[in-house]
Amino acid sequence: MTHKRIDRKKQKVLDEKLVFVKVHAPWEVLCTYAEVMHIKLPLQPDDLKTRESAFNWFTSLFRVDENIIKPEQEFFTAPFEKEHLSNFYIQDKDTFFNPATRSRIVHFILSRVEYATKNNVKKFGINKLLDSGIYKAAFPLHDSSFRHPSTDPACPSERYLLYREWAHPKNIFKLQPLDFIRKYYGEKIGIYFAWLGFYTNMLIVAAFVGVGCFLYGCLTKDNCTWSQEVCDPNIGGNIIMCPQCDKVCTYWNLTSTCESSKKLCIFDSFGTLVFAVFMGIWVTLFLEFWKRRQAELEYEWDTVEYLEQEEQVRPEYEAQCTHVVMNEITQQEEHVPYTACGKCIRMTFCASAVFFWILLIIASVIGIIVYRLSVFLVFSATLSRHINGTQAIHKYLTPQTATSVTASLISFVVIMVLNIIYEKVAILITDFELPRTQTDYENSLTTKMFLFQFVNYYSSCFYIAFFKGKFVGHPGNPVYWLGKYRNEECDPGGCLLELTTQLAIIVGGKAIWNNIQEVLLPWVKNLIGRYCADARSEKIVPRWEHDYHLQPIGKLGLFYEYLEMVIQFGFVTLFVASFPLAPLLALFNNMLEIRLDAWKLTTQFRRMVPQKAQDIGAWQPIMQGIAILAVVTNAMIIAFTSDMIPRLVYYWSFSVPPYGSHSSHTMKGYINNTLSVFNISDFRNASKPSSPWFGNQTTCRYRDFRYPPGHQHQYEHNIYYWHVIAAKLAFIIVMEPK
């Protein structure tokens, strides 16, 4: 560092064998490396006038007081050059480079400074020193305490102001001071909070419409004809359903699903269809408006040409550049870390490793499915439904409900465990891949992590939505999974309510787990660290020692915050047709998330090295992919998971002649029309229930559209089935993104 002309000052801690090295970059060093890094600096004040928004009077009610956090002065900027020093707007050398820029420059130098040579191999970079344990930490200092401003009048106490006007819970309804956040933490942190705030604001509209659709379902559930028929003792009470598993399952009365049918009427209503269409429009508008907002921030924060001009090669990449190749475009020799063949080998290995872990997740999902199939037999034997009078608990704790809830809980635990393992694996794979720049590194890691998280979080929901109850055959010829387990069936009303249960458990459990992991644990660790430090010494703790006892934010910064929110974005959009309250829950969560993330940064974590960022990186195309998939999944949920289409087909075609007997369109008779008849004498010995039959009943009913026994095409799909399939496919084609 002496060679780099950086000032150093050692400071020992009296209470332990710990030495702090304070690093300072003088004016000449700052100028030299500002030119090397192509940092844009002020030329002259921006005198262009901008027109205020028509809604400025309204948003001003939620803005931070400008007397406390003053608006940043705008400048025209250009990449710094020492030979044109006089052209830059330098009023004070001490303030020309702001603290964020100073930290960036010092970190750039420390990341590349050589500290040893062994066997003609140079070792350099603070990161290697940290990994080897020679240094315990390296971080820029906070400018003050977050509890009170600095006693030094020259110190702006920006940390204190950020806590008071941004991170404090009292500011939950205030707009974020994005320019001030960017000034203190850098553009990368600023763009994250800008995106999170924009996403949260857009959720207000989605939540409002979702609540409206939910209330519509609540108000109309008492007029739900098909649910009334299920609960009617003269209709549902006379319908005996076939067993849903082999041997141990028994016959059951349709009225035992009365409570679940009432709940299903809330979510499986016409409002759900309207909301699914609305969310397809909403997600498109959200992405397009965010692109517009992002472009505004690129201009305001002067990052339009950042990637081309300022971003530097990662020191880890530079250290491996031992091969010389000819650049086909410039016809000049370049140093690269691997040959074309070596790059191909690395890419193949990395892709294979990612594919292997995705297969491992799919295997865990298959394990959960096998659990569902096997445990259903146990619950069916212990929680069997009784035809002649049931206990009150049987109205709510059915074998399907018990299986669904326990499987969802196990699925959540498996998801959390695999997350911890794959996180480390993904980082190792990306390190081996050796991306050239930090942006390339983060984009590569983002893609790997999201592919894993996508399969990990959403696979169980996809199974319930699109596979459960779709390939079950009929009681006389059931379909078996792995040749042993009989495929699961849905309730007579469909699997939509079970999908809602799965979403509620995963989303709710994920939110609780993340808050414990991200908020409670750092707070407890810092509390213990401060207690131990206070117990050892009675002296006034200096700023660098106090910051040392805070938690490190990690090499990936806010990567996991992005990941958490994009996964939530997937739940809000991909399966919203089954749970219209998802945007409302996401809105409440995000309002807290903004302040919790702000609280963590200002109070619990060391100040991270400010970094430039032009946009949100690979998260943008990922969200665009989710948006396209969301239109398809919601259309398929309406078509294949809910009973919306079969009910519409019955209402318009099969309730009136020539197929029906009613004189006008009605939903009366829907349940009787959509439950097929099975002759119990046609049971195979392997699936025939062991419980004795009673009365004079010779038939039972099951969920499907098939011809009755005695028909020339008995147990084959009837004309109603083909009408429903045609209507479902037509609906998907209409809903398909153009």
N, C-alpha and C positions, 0 to 999 in steps of 0.2 A: 504493500500500500504506500510505502514511502516513495517507491518508483513512480507511482501514480499521482504523487503530490497531494495525498489526502491527509488531513490533520487527524491525529489520534490522541486520545487522552485516556489513560487507565484510571479506573476508580475501584478500589477494593471495598468489599463488604466486610465490616469488622466481625460480624457474627458467624461467618462461615467462609470456607475456601472458595470464594466466588469473586471473579474479577469482571467488571464491566468495562468494555472498550467503547468510548464515545467517539464516533466518526463524524468529521465535519469536512465538507467540500468547499474550499475557498473559491473566490470569484473566477480565477483563471481556469480552474478545473471545471467549474460549471459551464463556462463558455465553450471550452474545448469539447466536452462531451455532449453539450446541447447541439453542437454542429454535427458531431458524429451520429447522434440519434435522430437528427432531422426534426428536432422539436420545434413546433410552431410557437412563436412568441410575438408580443404586441408590436405593431409598427406605429399606429396612431389610433386615437379613439374613434369608434364607429359613430358617425354623425347622421346615419340614415334614420329616418323616422318610420315607425311602424304603426299600422292602424290597429286600434284596440278591437277586441272581439265584441260582438253585440251582447254577449252574455257576461261581459266583464263586471257589470254591476252585481250580478248574482254570485259569481265565483269569488269576488272580493270579500264576501261574507265569510269565506272559509280559508282565506289566505293567512299566512303568517304575518304578524305585524311588521311592516317595513321599517319601523323605527327601531326594532330589535335586530332583525336580520335584514340589512340593507341590500337592495338589488345590486347584482354585479355589473360593473361597467363593461360595456362591449367594446372590443377592439378589432381593427383589421390586423391580421396576423400573416406571418410568412415563416418558412423554415429558417432557423437561426444560422447566420454566417458571421464569423468573427471579423472578416474583412469589411463587412457592412455594418459594423457595430453602431456607428453614428446614426444609422437610419432607424434604429429601433427605439421604442418609447421607454427610455431609461431615465426615470426621475430619481430613483434611489436604488443603488446596487443591492442593498439588503433586501429589497422587496420585489425586484424585477423577476427573480425566480421565486415563485411561491413555494411554500413548504412541500406541496405534493410533487412539484417538478424536481425539487432538490432531492426528495426521497427516491424518485425514479432514477435519477442520475447516479446517486450513490449506490443503489442496488444494482444498477447496470455494471458499475465498476467492480463491486464486490463479487458479482457472479462470474467475472472473467479474470480476476487477478490470480496470478500464478503463485503457489505457495510451496511447491516441492517438485523435484525432478528425480525419478527413480527408473533406472534401466532405460534411459533416454525417453521416458514417457513423462510428459508434463502433467502435473496435477494442479487444477485450478478451480476456483469457484467456492463461494460460501456454502452452497448447498452440499457439496461433498464434505466440507468441514462439519456441517451440522449432522449429516448422516453418520459420520465416523465418531461423533461425540466429542470432538475437540472443542467445538463451541456448542453451547446448549440452546442458544436462541439468537436470532438476528431480526430486529424489528425497528421501525421508526417510532418515535415517541409521540404520545398524545401531548397536546399543547397545554392541557390543564386537567384538573379534576372535573368529573361530570357533576359533582355536587355543588361546587361553588367556583366562581371565576378566579383566574390567576391574580395574584397580588401585584404582578408586574404590569404596569400600565401599557407597555409596548406589546404585550401578548393579547391577541384578539379573543382568546378563550373560546375558540370555535366548538370544541367538544362540549363545553358547558351549554352553549347556545343550542347545539343540536339536541342535546338531551332535553333541555327545557322546552323547546319549541317544536320538537319532532318526535322524540322517542317516548316522552312522558305520556301515560295513558289519557291525560286530559285532552290530548290533541287528536283523539281517535277520529273526529269528524273534520279535522283540518286538512287542507291540501299540503302536500309535502314540499319543503323548500329544496327542490331538485338541484338548482344551481349551487346552493350552499353545500349540499351533500356531495356534489361532484367536485367542488373546490377542495373539500377536506379529505374525501376518500378516493377521488379519481373517477374517471368516466365509466369504468367497468361496474363499480358499485352504483353509480348514479343511474346507468341505463337499466339495471335490474329493478331498482325501486320505481323508476318511471314506468317500466313494463308492468310491474305488479300493481301499481296504482291504477294504471289504465285498464288492466284486466278486471280489477275490482269494481271500478266505476261502470264498466260495461255489464258486469253481473247484476247491477241494480235493475236494469230493464228485464233481463232474463228471469231474475228472481220474482219480480212483480208479475210477469205473465205466468210463471210456474205456480205461484200461490193462487192466482186466479183460476187456473185449471184444476188445482187441487180442491179449492173451495167449490168449484162447479161439481166435481165428483162427490164431495161430501153432501151437497144440497140435493143431488139427484139420485143418491144411492137408495133412498126409500122408494123411488119409482123404478128401480131396476127389476124388470119383470122376471128375467131368468133367475136372479137371486131369490126372488119371492117364491118361485116354483121350487127351488132347491130346499127352502125352509118350510114350505107348505107341507104339513103332515099328510094331506090327501094326494100330493103329487110326489115330492121328494121322499115322503115317508113310506110310499108304496114302491119305491124303486130300490131294488136290491142290487148292489154293485158286486162285480166279480172280484176275487182275490187278486192282489197286485204282486204277489210273489208265490213261489211254489211251496206246497205242503203246509208251512206254519201259518201263512196268512189265511184269514177267514173271510167270509162274505160280510159285507157291511152296508149300512143304510146311507143313502145319499144325504140325508139331513145332517149327518155328522160333519159335513163340510159347510154347514150353514154359516158359521162365523167367518170362515175364510172367504166365502163367497161375498159376504157383505163388505169385507175389507177390499176385496178385489174390485168391487164396483167403483170404489173411489179412484183407483189407479187405472183401471181398464175401462175408461169412458171415452166419449167423443172428445172431451177436453184434452186427453192424452194425444190423440191424433193431431189436433190443432197445435199443441205444444211441440210435438216432434217436427212438424213443418216449420214452425216459427224458429226453432233452434237451428235448423238447417240454414235459415236466412241469417240468424244472429251470428253464427260462427264465421260466416263469410264476411259480414260487415265488420266484425271484431278484427279479423286479420287485415282487412284492407285499411281500416281506420288506424290500426297500429302501424302499418307501413308508413302512413302519412305522418303520424306523430313521430315515428323514428327518424324520418327524413328531416323533420323540423329540428329535432335534437342534434342530428349530425351537423346541421348548419349552425345552430346556436353554440354548440360545443366544439366546433371546428375540427370534426373528425371525418370529414367527407373523403379525404384522400389519405387517411391514416395508414391503411394496409400497404399502400404502394410506397409511402414515403418514410414512415417512422418505425414500423415493426421490425424488430431485430431477430436474428437467428438465435435459437435456444443454445445456451452454453453446452448442454449435454450433446447437442447435435454437432457443434463445432469440435468438441473433444474427440469425436469419432471420425472426423474427416481425414482419413488416411489414404483414400484412393483419388487418383487424378483422372478426370474424363474430359472429353471435348464437348463443349456446349454446341449443339447443332445450329442454334440461332445466331449466337454471337461469334462462333468459331474461336472461342477462347477456352483455355484450360480452366477447370474448376475442381475444387476439392470437395469430395462427397464421402459419406461414411460407408457406402457399399456400392458394389457394382450392380449392373442391371439384373444379373442372375441372383445376386445376394438379396436385392430388393424383392424379387419374385418369391424367393424362398421365405423371406420374412412375412410377406403379405399372405402367402399360402398358410403358413403356420398360424398367423393371427386369426385368419378367417376360420381355420379348422378349430381352433381353440374356442372361439365364440360360438360356432355351430355346436360343438360338443356340450357347452354349458347350457345352451338353449334346449338341446335334447334332454339334458339332465332335468331341467325345469319341467319339460313336457312329461318326463317319467314321473316326477312328483305329482303332477296333475292326474296322471293315470292312477297313481296310488290312491289319491283322494277319491277318485271315481270308484275304485274297487272297494274302498272303505264305505262309501255311500251304499253301494249295492249289498255288501255283506251285513252292515249294521242295520239296514232297513229290515232284514229278516228278524234280527233280535228285537228291535222296537215293535215290530208287528206282532211278535209273540207276547211281549210284556205289556204293550199298550193297545191290545187288540180292541177294535170297535165292537160294540154289542148292538144287535138290532133292536132288542126289546129294552129300551131305556138305557141311557148312558150316564156315567158320573159327570159332574160339571167340568172336571179337569179334561175329560176327553174331547170337549168342545174346542179346546185350545191346544192341548198337547197330543197331536196326532202323530203317527209314525213318520209321516212326511215332514211335519214341522220339526220333530226331534232330530231326524236325520239331517235336515237342511241346516239347522242352527249349529249342531255339533261339527258338521263337515265344514261350515263356514269358519268356525273358530279354529279348527285344525289347519285349514287352508291359510288363515291369517298368520298363525305361528310359523308355518312352513315358509311363507313369503318373507317374513322378517329374518328368519335364519339364513335363507338363501341370499338375501340382500347383503348381509354382513360378509358372507363368504365371497360372493361374486364381485363385490366392490373392490376387494384386494386383488382378485384375479384380473379384473378389467384394467386396473392400474399397471399391473405387471405386464400384461399383453401390450398395452399402449407404450410403456417404456421400451419394450423390446422392439416395437415398430419404429421408434425413433423419429417422430415427426419433426419437421424443420423449424417451425415457429410455435410460439405458445398458443396462437389461435388454432393452428393445425392440430396441436396436441389436444386442446380442449374439445375441438370438433370431433376428433377421432374417438376420444373417451366418451363424449356425449352420445355418439351413435351407438357405441357398444353398450353403454349402461342403459340407454333407453330401450334397445332391442331386448335386453334381458328383463328390464322392468315391465315392458309391455307384455311379454309372455307370462312373467311371474304374477303380475297383478290382474291381468284381464282374462287369462285363460279359463279360470273357473267360471267367470261370468259368461264367457262365450259358450262354455259347455252347457250351462243351464239355459241360456237364451236360445241356442240353435241346435242342440243335440239331445238334451234330455226329453224323453217322451216322444221323440220323432221316429224312432226305429224300434218299436216294441212288438210288432205283429198283433196277434189277437190271442185271447185266453187258450184257444185250442192249438195254437202254433206260435208260442212266444219266441222272441229273439234273445239270444244269450250273448253276454260279453265275455270274451276269452273262453267261450264254450262252457262256462260254468255258472256265471252270474246272470240272472235275468235282468234285462235292461229296465231302468227306472221308468215309471210312468208319472205323468203330471196329474194333479187334481182335476176333477171334471171342468173346473174353470180355467185350466192352463197353468203354466209355470211362471207367470208374470210376478205373482206375489212372492214366490221363492227367489226370483232374481232381485226383487226389491230388498228382501231380507239379506241376501248376499252382499249387495252394494252397501247397505246400511252398516253391516258389521265391519266390512273391510275399510270403508271410508272413515267411519267413526273410530275404529281401532287404530287406523293409520294416523289420524289426527292426534289422538291421545299419546301414542307412542312417540311421534315426532316432537311433540311439545315436551315430553319427559326427557328425550334424548338431546334436544337442542337448547332447551331453556333451563330445566331443573338441574341437569348434571353439571353444566358449566357454572351455574350459580353455587352449587354445593362445593365443587372443586375450588372455586375462588374463595369461598367462605373459609374452607379448611386452610388454604394457602395463606390467607390474611391472618388467621388465628395463629398459625405456626410462626409467621414472621413477627407478629406482635409479641408473642411469648418469648422470643429470643432476644428482642431488643426493645429498648425504651426510646431510642433516638427517633428523630423525624425521618421518615422514609422518603428518599428522593424520588423524583418522577420515574427515572429509569428502573429503579428497583421495584417500585409499585407496579409499573407496567409489566415487568418480568413475571410477576405472580398472577397476571391475567392469563386467560386461555389463548393458545395460538389458534388462528383462524384456519390454518391448514394451507397446503400448497394450492388447492383447487378453489379457494375462496368461496364464492357463493354458488358453486356448481350444484351442490346438493339442495340448495334452496330452489334453484331453477327446476331441478329434477322433481322435487316434491310438488311444485305448482303445475308442471306440465302433466304429471300423472293425474293430479286432481282435474286438470282441464280435460283429460281423457274421460274420466268418470262423469264429468258434467255434460259432455257432448256425446260420447259413444252410446251410453245406456240411459239417456235422459228420458226416453219414452216410457221406461218402467218406473221412474222416480222423479216426478216433476218438481219435488222440493229440493233436488240436488243443487241447483243454482243458489237457492236461499241459504242452504247450509254452507256452501262454498263462499258466499258473500260474507257471512258472519265470521267464518274462519279466516278469510283474507284480511278483513278489517283488523282482526287481532294479530294476524301474521305480520302485517306491515309494522305495527308498533313493537311486536316482540322481536322481530329481526333488527329493528332500529335500536331497541333497548339492549340487545345482545352486543351489537357493534359498538355502542357508545359506553357500555358499562362493564361487559364481561370479557371482551376480547381485546387483545393487543391491536394496535393500529396496523392494518395491513399496508403493504407497499402499494401506493396508488398506481393503477394501470389504465392505459388507454383502451378503449373499445369503441368500435364503429357501430355495432348493432348487437343483438342478442345471440349472434352466431348460429350454430346448427339447430338451435331451438326453433327458429322461424320455419325452416322446411319441415321439421318434425310436426309442428302444430298444423301446418298446411296439410300434411298427410293425414293427421288425425281428423281434420275437418272433412276431408273427402270421405274417409272411412266412416265418419259419424253419420253422414247422410244415408249410407248403405246400411249400417247396423240398425239405425232407428227404423228405417223402412222394413227391414227384416224382422225386427222385434214386433212391430205392429202387425206384420203379415203372418209370421210363423210362431211367435211366442204368445201374443195376446189372442183373444177370441173375437177381436173386432171384425175381421173379415168374415168369418163364419156367421156371425150375428147379422151383418149387413146382407149377406147372401140369403139367409133365411128370411129376413124382413122383406126384402124386395122380390124374391123369387119363390121361396119354398113355403111361405105362409099362406099363399093364395093359389088358386088353380093355375096351371094343371097339376102342380106338385102338392099344394096344400089344400086344406078344407075351409079356411077362413074366407069371409067375403071381402075383407079389406086387409091391408098390410098391418101386421101386428107381430109382437114378440111372444105372444102366448103360444105355448106348445113347443118352444125352442128346446128346452131340456129333453123332453121326450123324443124329439126329432133327431137330436144330435148324439144320443147315447144308443149304441148298437146293442142288439140282443144276441145272447150266447146260450146255447143249450148245455146245461151242466153235464149231460151224459156224454158230451164230446170232449171232455177233459182227458188229456193223456195221463197215464198212471204217474208219470214223473212230476206232473204239476198239479194233480188233483189235491185239493185241500184235505188235510187230515181231520179237521173239525167236522162233526156231524152236521148234516143238513136237516132242516125241519120244515114242517108244513107241507103244503102241496105245491110249493114253488118248483118249477122245472127249469127256469131260465134265470140268468143274471145279466146285468148291463155293464158295458165298458165304453170308454171314451174312444170313439172312432166313427167313421162313416162307412159302414159295411152292410151288405144284404143280410137279412135274418136267416136263421136255420130253416130249412125246408124250401128256400128259394133255389131256383136252378143255378144261381151263381152265389150260393151261400158263402158268407164270410169273405167275399170279394168286395172291393171298393164299389160303392154305389154312385149314382149320378150326382148326388149332392157333393161327394168328395171331389169329383172332377170340376164341378162348378166353383168350389172353394179354391182349388189349386189354380184355376184360370184367373180368378179374381185376385189371388195373392200375387201371382206373377205380373198381372197388369198393374197392380198397385206399386210394386217394386220398380217397374219400368217407368212409371210416371214420376216416382220419387227420385229416380237415379239422377245424379249430378250430370248436367249437360256440359 
